[in-house]
């Protein structure tokens, strides 16, 4: 049990996860490709995180070795629909590994549309481990 952690929320959308992270006493940084979703994430002042407009397919604009953990809820699978899905997933997972402190963890919730999407996500996640 960690009492306070600095966490990244990749594909944070409207900030639902961020609200829960804030309520649990954690500091978080949310990243999303949609400026409209980021406006929703910061619309109420209960949500105490910072947000950043970023395309996870291009990697993550986060400082190396900074985060105690990372979450992504229902976002990563959308990279599988891109023509450059393998490269996009590799960039994302390389960036995830880079921004996490040693021994940190990532928790991803994905809804793959089929076996190929699941295998592509797993292959990118395990590469370099």
Secondary structure, 3 states (H helix, E strand, C coil): CCCCCEEEEECCCCCHHHHHHHHCCCEEEEEECCHHHHHHHCCCCCCCCEEEECCHHHCCCCCCCCEEEEEEECCHHHHHHCCCHHHHHHHHHHHHHHHEEEEEEEEEECCCCCHHHHHHHHHHHHCCC
